[in-house]
Amino acid sequence: MKMEPEPGPVGTQRPDRRNRNAGKEDIMMKYEDLARKECLDWQREMMRRPSLIGRTAKAVQNKINEKIPAHVHRAITEAVKHMVQAVLKGSEWTSREPVAETLTLAEREALMRDKIRFYKRLAAAEGAGTGAGGFMLTLADFPALIAIKIKLLYDAAAIYSFDAKQPLERLYILYVFQTAFSSGEKRRAAFLKLKNWEETVKSFQTDGTALELIDWQSFQQEYRDTIDLAKLLQFLPGFGAVVGAVANYRFLDELGRTAMNAYRMRLLF
């Protein structure tokens, strides 16, 4: 006579696999709903008109820029353009492969937050080191910080399963950069390029010439205007290391937040 197995004590039964999967899917959906809400809040923030203080500061910066001779603007533009393009090219060789598309958004963003923490600490250490080293080392902070920022954006693209080796993906990275480090109308314009990406790419070549169509003078001028005050304070004796560390940490925090929401727009909307 075949004996039926005795039931185990209450609470020892193995949970049904279907229930476990349903629970995981429920958690995943709740995370995506939260991420979608955060992204919508961020989009409204990007479209918001600058505050009175922000508009006043920008007006002062514009007056200063008007005093700078055109040939100086051209020289700075070319220098920044070649610097950024060199960093993009270098990052292409050191960038990771796109992660598997089977990862959930929550899993991707756990990786992303780890990367943001890593690059914030790296940028803070770099800012403290150059800030403590005097005038010449503080000048070296400018290209070093750009390199760290671009590397974060390359890693972000891979985490969200986009291949940053493709010209149009590198273009997307530059618009994320511009959105993070521009103000007012320029920030809104860069953000709308990201939001309407399918329309944006129609106006660009799919080969390596896409980056040539970036407005490099606006790119470098907005970037300089955004970081100028913090970088000027970094020259102050006795304060340079602290200012450099704090400023660089905040710049990377803002860039990481911008990147997360920019890639959320492509996956969730």
N, C-alpha and C positions, 0 to 999 in steps of 0.2 A: 504494500500500500504506500503510495507516494505521499510523503509528509509535506505539508505547506510550511514554508518558513515563517517563524514567529515574527510578528512585527517588532521593530526595535522600539526603544523608549521614545516618548514624544520629543520632538525637536531634533532627532538624529537622522531623519529622512533626508536624503540628498535632494536639493531643490531642483525642480524641473528646469531643464535647459532652456525651454521656451520662455519661462518666466525670467530667467537670467538675461536672455537676449532682449526681452521686452523692457526690462529695467534699464539695460544699457542704452537702448534706443531712446527711452524716455529722458534719461540724463543728457544724452547727446542733443536731443531736441530742445531741452531747456537751456543748454549752453548756447546753442545757435540762436535761440530767441533773445537771450541776454546780449550776445555779441551783435546781433542785428540792431537792437535798441541802442547800444553804445555807439555803433557806427552811424546810425541816424542822428544821434545827438552831435557827433563829431561833424557830420556833413552840415548840419545847421550852423555849427560854430564856424566852419570854413566860409560860409556864405554871409556871416554876420558883418555888419559895418564896423570898422575899427572904432575904438573909444576916442573921446576927445584928446586924451593924453597921447594915444597912439597916432592920431592924425597930426597933432602938433609936432611930435617928434619926427614924423616922416617929412613934414614940411620943412623943418630945420635941416634934415639930412639932404633933402632935395636942393635947398639953397647952397649947401656946402658943395654938393656934386656939380652944381652949375658953375662954381668958381674954378673947378678943376679943368685944365685945358683938355681939349678933345684928344690931342695926341697921347696924353697921359691915360685917359680912359681907354684908348685903343690898346696901349701897351699892357695895361692891367687886364683887359679883356682877353687878349691873346695869351697872356701868362696863365690866367685861370683856366682858359679853354684847354690849353695844352696840358696843364697839370691834371685837370679832371679826366681828360681823355687817356692820359698815361695811367692814371689810377684805375680807370675802367678796364684798360687793356691788361694791366697787371692782375687785377681781381679776377679777370676771366680765366686766367691760368690757375689760380688758387681756389676758385670757388668750388663748392660741393655740388654734386649731382642733385637734381630735383628729388625730393623725397617721394615715397610711394603715394599714389593718389588714393589708396585705401585708408590712409590715416583720417581720423575724424578731425573736425575743426578744433576740438578741445585738445587733442593730442598734438596737433600742429602748434597751437598757441602756447602749450607748455614748453615746447622746444623754442619758440620765439621768445618767450619771456626769459628763458635761460640765456639766450644770445644777447638780449638787450642788457641783462645784468652784467654779463661778461664785458661787453663793449663799453658800458658806462664806467665800469671800474678801470678798464684799460685807458679810456680817454681821460679820466680823472687823474690817474697816475702820470700819464703823459703831460697833462696840463700843469700838474704840480712840479714835475721835473723841469720842464722848460721855463715855467714861471720863476722857479728858484734860481735858474741859471743865468739870469740877466738878459740884457737887450738882445743879443744875437740868438740865444736859445729860444727866447720868446718869439722871435721872427720865424724860427723853424717850426713852431707850433701850428702855423697856418696850413702848410701842406700835410703835416702829419695828421692833423685832425680831419682834413678832407679824406685822407686815405682810410681812416677808421670808419668814418661815416659811410663811405661807399662800400666798404667791406660788409658792414652791417646790412646794407640794402641788398647786396648780392646774396647773403645768407638768408635774408627774408624771402627773396624770390624763390630760392630753392625749397625753403620750408613750406611754402604755399604751392609747390609743384610747378613753378614756372622756370624756364631755362634762361638764365641771365646771359648766356653766351649768344643769344639771338639779338640782332640789332634793335628790334622793336621793344624787346624786354629791357634792354639797356636804356632806351628812350623813356620807358615807363619809370625806371629807377630815377632818372634825372628829373622827371616831373614830380615824383615823390619828394625828392630833395628840395626842389623849388617850393613845393607846397609847405614844407616844414620851415623853410628859411626865407620866406617872403612875407610881405605885409599888404594889407588893403587889397586893391584891385589886382595886383600881380599875384597874390596868393590865391584869390578867387579864380583868376584865369587859369593858373596851373592846376588847381583842384578840379575845375570843370573839364580840363583835358583828361584827367584821370577818370572822372565820373562818366564821361561820354567817350570811353576809350575806343569803342568800335568805330565811332565817327572820326575820332582823332587819327587813327591809323590809316584811314583812307587818304589823308592828305600827305602821308609820308611814303618815302620809298622803302621797300622791304630789304634793300641791300645795305651795305655799310655806310651809305651817304646820309642815312636818316639823322644822325647826330649833327650834321652840318646845318640843319634847318632850325636848330635851337637858337633862340635869341641870346647869344652869349654875353652881350653887354648887360642886358637886363638880369641875366643869371648871376653874374659876378657882382653887380651893383647891389641887388637885393640881398645877396648873401653877406656882403660886406656891411651893409647897413644894419642887418640883423645882429651881427656879432661884434660890431665896432666898439661899442661901449665896454663890453666885457673884456675885449682884447686890449683896449687902452688901459683899463684898470690893472691888467696883468703886468704892465710895465712898472707899476709903482713899487719902489723898494720896500721890502719887508712884507708886502701883501701879494706879490705876484704868484707865489706858490698856491696860496689859499684860493685866490680869485681864479687862477687857471684850473684848479681841480674842480671847484664848484661849478664854474661856467661850463666846462667841457662835459661834466656829468649831466647837467640840465639840457645841454644841446643834444646829447645822445638819447636822453629820456624822451624829449619831444620828437626826435626823429623816429624812435622806435614806435611811439604811439601813432605817429602819422603813417608809418609803413604798415602796421597791423590793420588800421582802418582802411587804408588804400587797397590792400589785398582782400580784406573782407568784402569790399564793394564788388570785386570780381567774382567772388565765390557765393555770395548770399543774395545778390540782387540781379 
